[in-house]
Amino acid sequence: MLLQVSNLQVYYGHIHALKGISLEVEKGEIVTLIGANGAGKSTTLKTISGLLAPRTGHITLDGQRIDHAAPHVIAGLGIAHVPEGRHVFPRLTVDENLEMGAFTLTDRAVINKQKEFVFHIFPRLAERREQKGGTLSGGEQQMLATGRALMMQPRIMLLDEPSMGLAPVLVEAIFDTIRDINQTQGTTILLVEQNARAALKLAHKGYVLETGNIVLSGPASQLLADERVRKAYLGEA
């Protein structure tokens, strides 16, 4: 098992945000977390990447405990986090943003090869490589944030709401790219996404969160067909 989360309890002060959740991500999978706002999806990703510390519970990467490791240590182990809202470096160029993503690598040839891959899957970034990150459109910033995470050759990518605020044509392009990253590089992906239908069509497996609890889990195709999911998250009567 590549990533395993066991009985995770996380608090914001006195607010009990995650109430003992457990999930598993196998190597090469796309796994999605779906649920309403405030369900605990982003909190789960932040805890995995070390931005939040759990009160109790375990997180392991390939059997190694990481639940109290510093974020830079977790990144060095191969977990890349693309946060909600993109958070590119606005005053750095596209090229400089990508270089920042390669901070865990030392081999210039590997860095250049990975940058070529990013420009291959996001040709628009290649066209704007000297442009400041803060001047890009929302869709281009999402491409840059994803490309920056890819620069470190992650073993697993944590993607938080990659389609948020994007036009429908760009949403489709982003999901196609996520599939491409998974298939061509074998990158494992843990995806948080409010577009539940698109996420479940893309993923191999899914978990449904409600107020800090996992209430449903299983193969994505099974969740797509589940009447409770269809009514609550797919807008079907």
C-alpha positions in Angstrom: 0.0 0.0 0.0 1.5 3.3 -1.1 -0.5 5.6 1.2 -2.5 4.6 4.3 -4.4 6.8 6.6 -5.7 5.2 9.8 -8.2 6.6 12.3 -7.2 10.2 11.7 -8.5 12.7 14.3 -7.8 16.4 13.5 -8.9 19.5 15.3 -9.0 23.2 14.5 -8.8 24.5 18.1 -12.0 23.0 19.6 -13.5 22.1 16.3 -13.4 18.4 15.5 -12.7 18.4 11.8 -11.7 14.8 11.1 -13.4 12.1 13.2 -11.3 9.0 12.8 -11.2 8.7 9.0 -9.3 5.8 7.3 -8.4 5.5 3.6 -6.0 3.7 1.4 -4.3 4.6 -1.9 -2.5 2.0 -3.9 0.4 2.7 -6.3 -0.9 3.9 -9.7 -4.4 4.6 -8.5 -6.5 7.8 -8.9 -8.6 8.0 -5.7 -11.1 10.8 -5.1 -12.6 12.3 -2.0 -16.0 13.9 -2.5 -18.3 15.7 -0.2 -19.9 19.0 0.6 -18.0 22.1 1.7 -16.8 21.7 5.3 -16.8 17.9 5.0 -13.1 17.6 5.7 -11.7 17.0 2.3 -9.0 19.8 2.2 -8.2 19.1 5.9 -7.4 15.5 4.9 -4.9 16.6 2.2 -3.3 19.2 4.5 -2.8 16.6 7.2 -1.2 14.2 4.8 1.2 16.8 3.5 2.1 17.9 7.0 0.5 21.3 7.0 -1.8 20.2 9.9 -0.9 17.8 12.7 -3.3 15.1 13.7 -4.2 14.7 17.4 -4.3 10.9 16.9 -4.1 8.4 14.1 -1.4 7.2 11.7 -0.3 8.2 8.1 2.1 5.9 6.4 3.9 6.2 3.0 5.1 2.8 1.8 5.0 1.7 5.5 6.9 4.7 6.8 5.2 6.9 9.4 4.9 10.5 8.3 2.0 11.8 10.4 4.3 14.1 12.5 7.0 14.8 9.9 7.6 18.4 8.7 6.1 19.4 5.3 9.5 19.7 3.6 10.4 16.2 4.7 7.1 14.8 3.4 7.7 16.6 0.1 11.2 15.1 0.0 9.6 11.6 0.3 7.6 12.2 -2.8 4.2 13.7 -1.8 3.3 16.8 -3.9 0.4 19.0 -2.8 -1.4 21.3 -5.2 -3.6 23.4 -2.9 -7.0 24.9 -3.5 -6.5 28.3 -5.0 -3.3 27.4 -6.9 -0.9 29.7 -4.9 1.6 30.2 -7.6 4.5 32.6 -7.0 3.0 35.8 -8.6 6.2 37.7 -9.1 8.2 34.8 -10.5 8.0 33.7 -14.2 6.4 30.5 -15.3 9.9 29.1 -15.7 11.0 30.2 -12.2 7.8 28.7 -10.7 8.6 25.4 -12.2 12.2 25.6 -11.0 10.9 26.1 -7.4 8.9 22.9 -7.8 12.2 21.0 -8.4 13.7 21.9 -5.0 14.0 18.2 -4.0 16.0 17.3 -7.2 19.7 17.9 -7.7 20.4 16.5 -11.2 20.0 19.3 -13.8 19.4 16.8 -16.6 16.5 15.3 -14.7 15.1 18.7 -13.9 15.3 19.7 -17.6 13.7 16.5 -18.7 10.8 16.9 -16.2 10.3 20.5 -17.4 10.1 19.3 -21.0 7.4 16.9 -19.9 5.4 19.7 -18.2 5.7 21.9 -21.3 4.5 18.9 -23.4 1.3 18.4 -21.4 0.8 22.1 -20.9 2.0 23.7 -24.1 0.4 27.0 -23.0 3.0 27.2 -20.2 5.8 26.8 -22.8 4.3 29.8 -24.7 4.3 31.9 -21.5 7.5 30.6 -19.8 8.8 34.2 -19.3 5.5 35.6 -18.1 4.9 36.4 -14.4 2.7 33.8 -12.6 0.4 36.5 -11.3 -0.6 37.7 -14.7 -1.8 34.3 -15.9 -5.5 33.4 -16.2 -7.1 31.1 -13.6 -6.8 28.1 -15.9 -3.2 28.8 -16.7 -2.4 29.2 -13.0 -3.9 25.8 -12.4 -1.7 24.3 -15.1 1.3 26.0 -13.5 0.5 24.8 -10.0 0.1 21.3 -11.3 3.2 21.5 -13.4 5.2 22.9 -10.5 4.1 19.8 -8.4 5.1 17.5 -11.3 8.6 19.0 -11.3 9.6 17.0 -8.2 8.6 13.7 -9.9 6.1 12.9 -7.1 5.2 9.4 -6.1 1.7 10.8 -5.2 0.0 14.1 -6.0 -2.6 15.6 -3.7 -4.9 17.7 -5.9 -7.3 20.0 -4.1 -10.2 21.3 -6.3 -8.3 21.6 -9.6 -11.5 22.6 -11.5 -12.6 25.4 -9.1 -13.5 28.6 -10.9 -12.7 27.3 -14.4 -14.7 27.5 -17.6 -16.3 24.1 -18.6 -13.9 23.7 -21.6 -10.9 24.1 -19.2 -12.4 21.8 -16.6 -12.5 19.0 -19.3 -8.9 19.8 -20.3 -7.7 19.7 -16.6 -9.3 16.3 -16.1 -7.9 14.9 -19.3 -4.5 16.1 -18.1 -4.9 14.4 -14.7 -5.7 11.1 -16.5 -2.7 11.6 -18.8 -0.3 12.2 -15.9 -1.6 9.1 -14.2 -1.3 6.9 -17.3 1.9 8.2 -18.9 4.0 8.8 -15.7 2.3 6.3 -13.4 1.8 9.1 -10.9 -0.6 8.1 -8.1 -3.2 10.8 -7.4 -5.4 11.7 -4.5 -8.0 14.1 -5.8 -10.4 16.4 -3.9 -13.1 17.7 -6.2 -16.6 19.2 -5.8 -17.4 18.1 -9.4 -18.3 14.7 -8.1 -19.5 13.3 -11.4 -16.3 14.2 -13.2 -14.1 13.0 -10.3 -15.8 9.6 -10.1 -15.6 9.1 -13.9 -11.9 9.7 -13.7 -11.0 7.8 -10.5 -10.5 4.1 -9.7 -11.9 4.4 -6.2 -13.7 7.0 -4.1 -14.5 8.0 -0.6 -17.5 10.1 0.5 -17.0 12.5 3.4 -19.7 14.0 5.6 -18.8 16.3 8.5 -15.4 14.6 9.1 -16.6 11.1 8.6 -16.3 8.7 5.7 -19.8 7.5 5.1 -19.3 5.6 1.8 -16.4 4.1 -0.1 -15.7 1.7 -2.9 -15.0 1.5 -6.7 -15.7 4.8 -8.4 -18.1 3.1 -10.8 -20.1 1.7 -7.9 -20.3 5.1 -6.2 -21.5 6.7 -9.5 -24.4 4.2 -9.5 -25.2 4.5 -5.8 -28.6 6.2 -5.3 -27.4 8.1 -2.2 -24.5 9.6 -4.1 -26.6 10.4 -7.1 -29.2 12.3 -5.0 -26.7 14.1 -2.7 -23.8 14.9 -5.0 -24.8 14.4 -8.6 -28.0 16.6 -8.5 -30.4 13.8 -9.4 -33.8 13.5 -7.9 
